[in-house]
Amino acid sequence: MPKSVTEILFDDADFTVLDPFAVFEDWFAEARQSEPNDPHAMALASVDSDGMPDVRVVLLNARDARGFTFFTNLESAKGHELLEQPKAAMVMHWKSLRRQVRMRGPVEVVTPAEADAYFGSRARGSQIASSVSRQSRPLDSRAKLAAEVARLTQQVGDGDVVRPDRWSGFRLMPLSIEFWKDGEFRLHDRVQFTRTALDAPWTSRRLYP
């Protein structure tokens, strides 16, 4: 029987031939089957203007050979941080599988067409919520937020909700991807893929747990 991608990944003789994006797809497919809630949740770390790290959980909304994309308000704290210092780190942890994936690299803002396409795919309530939210800014009361949602809902009626210019997405383009698998007595398996530039080939190595 042919080996699975995971078996190849942790085989000393074979893992160097793998593409980390392909490994991620294999792991993500398994996580979607086994993780009870939000298999696409990821912790995203950025750096603020004072050089202090900042981290929060966001959702992985899209991915391709360029990188991993999430959508947000560009005027939020993370939006300001990533626009000022366009680099980030992320980790996805799947407790059901006892696995995690870590990535680091530069980020870029997605194209307006990409933002429009994803915004259009969202539930109408989520579109309205994103349109009224002044994310990360002080809010006087929950009632005020509810009133703004009701106002926009009535204003739009049956029409389309237009994506606000401040709502878009970021793509993390990894220079490093590490796959971690839990092991007995904390003898975990770790395989790291790195590249020196986005158009450079990947190299891989095993790490001590």
C-alpha positions in Angstrom: 0.0 0.0 0.0 1.4 3.5 -0.9 2.5 5.6 2.0 0.4 8.5 3.1 1.7 12.1 2.9 2.1 12.0 6.7 4.1 8.8 6.7 6.4 10.3 4.0 6.7 13.5 5.9 8.1 11.7 9.0 10.2 9.2 7.1 13.9 10.2 7.2 14.5 8.9 3.7 11.5 10.5 2.0 10.4 13.9 3.4 12.8 16.0 1.4 10.8 15.4 -1.8 7.6 16.9 -0.5 6.0 20.2 -1.3 4.9 21.8 2.0 1.7 23.2 0.4 0.7 19.7 -0.5 1.4 18.5 3.0 -0.8 21.3 4.4 -3.7 20.3 2.1 -3.5 16.7 3.3 -3.4 17.7 7.0 -6.2 20.3 6.5 -8.4 17.8 4.9 -8.0 15.5 7.8 -8.6 18.3 10.3 -11.9 19.2 8.6 -13.0 15.6 9.2 -11.9 15.4 12.8 -11.8 18.8 14.4 -15.1 19.5 16.2 -15.0 23.3 15.7 -13.3 25.7 13.4 -10.5 23.6 11.8 -9.6 26.8 9.9 -8.9 28.8 13.0 -5.4 30.2 13.3 -3.5 32.3 15.7 -2.0 35.3 13.8 0.9 37.3 15.2 2.0 40.7 14.1 4.0 43.6 15.6 2.7 47.0 16.6 4.4 50.4 16.1 6.2 50.1 19.4 7.7 46.7 18.4 5.4 44.8 20.7 4.1 41.5 19.5 0.3 41.1 19.1 -1.6 37.9 18.6 -5.3 36.9 18.0 -7.3 34.1 16.4 -8.6 34.6 12.9 -10.0 32.3 10.3 -8.2 31.0 7.3 -10.5 31.9 4.5 -8.6 31.0 1.3 -5.3 29.4 0.3 -3.4 28.7 -2.9 0.2 28.3 -4.1 0.8 32.0 -3.2 -0.1 31.6 0.4 -2.8 31.7 3.1 -5.5 34.4 3.2 -7.7 35.9 5.9 -10.1 38.8 5.6 -10.5 41.7 8.1 -11.1 45.4 8.6 -8.0 47.3 7.4 -8.6 49.9 10.1 -8.4 47.3 12.9 -5.4 46.9 15.1 -4.0 44.0 13.1 -4.8 45.9 9.8 -2.7 48.9 10.9 0.1 46.7 12.2 0.3 44.6 9.0 0.1 47.6 6.7 2.9 49.3 8.7 5.0 46.1 9.0 3.9 43.6 6.4 5.1 40.4 7.9 3.4 37.9 10.2 3.5 34.5 11.8 0.6 32.1 12.2 -0.1 28.7 13.9 -2.9 26.3 13.3 -3.4 23.7 16.1 -5.7 20.7 15.7 -6.1 19.1 19.1 -8.1 16.2 17.7 -5.1 15.2 15.5 -2.4 16.3 18.0 -0.8 18.3 15.2 0.1 21.9 14.5 1.5 23.9 11.5 3.5 27.1 12.0 4.3 29.6 9.3 6.2 32.9 8.9 6.6 35.3 6.1 5.7 38.6 4.4 2.1 39.6 3.9 0.3 41.5 1.1 -3.2 43.0 0.7 -5.4 40.9 -1.6 -6.7 42.5 -4.8 -10.1 44.3 -4.7 -11.5 41.5 -6.9 -10.5 38.9 -4.3 -12.0 40.9 -1.5 -15.2 41.5 -3.5 -15.5 37.8 -4.3 -15.2 36.7 -0.7 -17.4 39.4 0.7 -20.1 38.4 -1.7 -19.9 34.8 -0.5 -20.6 35.7 3.1 -23.9 35.5 4.9 -25.9 38.8 4.6 -25.8 39.3 8.3 -22.0 39.0 8.3 -21.8 41.6 5.4 -23.9 44.0 7.4 -21.9 43.4 10.6 -18.6 44.1 8.7 -20.0 47.2 7.2 -21.0 48.8 10.5 -18.0 47.6 12.6 -15.3 50.1 13.5 -13.2 47.2 14.5 -10.8 47.7 17.5 -12.2 51.1 18.3 -14.0 51.9 21.6 -17.8 51.1 21.6 -20.1 53.0 24.0 -22.6 50.1 24.3 -23.8 46.9 22.7 -27.1 48.7 22.1 -25.4 51.3 19.9 -23.9 48.5 17.7 -27.3 46.8 17.5 -28.9 50.1 16.4 -26.3 50.6 13.7 -26.9 47.1 12.4 -30.7 47.7 12.3 -30.2 51.1 10.5 -28.1 49.6 7.8 -30.4 46.6 7.4 -33.3 48.9 6.8 -31.3 51.2 4.5 -30.2 48.3 2.3 -33.5 46.5 2.2 -33.4 43.8 -0.5 -30.4 45.4 -2.3 -26.8 44.2 -2.2 -24.5 45.1 0.6 -21.6 46.9 -0.9 -18.1 46.0 0.5 -16.6 48.9 2.4 -13.2 50.0 1.2 -11.8 49.4 4.6 -12.8 45.7 4.5 -10.2 43.5 2.6 -7.8 40.7 3.2 -4.2 39.8 3.8 -2.2 36.9 2.3 0.6 35.5 4.3 3.3 34.2 1.9 5.4 31.8 3.9 9.2 31.6 3.9 9.0 29.0 6.6 6.4 26.2 7.3 6.9 23.8 10.1 4.8 20.6 10.7 4.6 19.3 14.2 3.1 16.0 15.4 2.7 14.9 19.0 4.9 12.0 20.2 5.0 9.8 23.2 7.1 11.2 26.1 7.2 14.5 24.3 9.4 13.0 21.6 7.5 15.0 19.0 8.1 15.0 15.3 9.0 18.3 13.7 9.8 18.9 10.0 10.6 22.4 8.8 10.5 23.7 5.2 12.3 27.0 4.4 13.1 29.1 1.4 15.2 32.3 1.0 12.7 34.1 -1.2 9.2 33.5 -2.5 10.5 32.3 -5.9 13.3 30.1 -4.4 13.1 26.4 -3.9 12.2 24.9 -0.6 14.7 23.1 1.6 13.7 20.9 4.5 15.1 19.5 7.7 14.1 17.7 10.8 14.2 19.5 14.2 14.7 18.3 17.7 11.4 18.3 19.6 
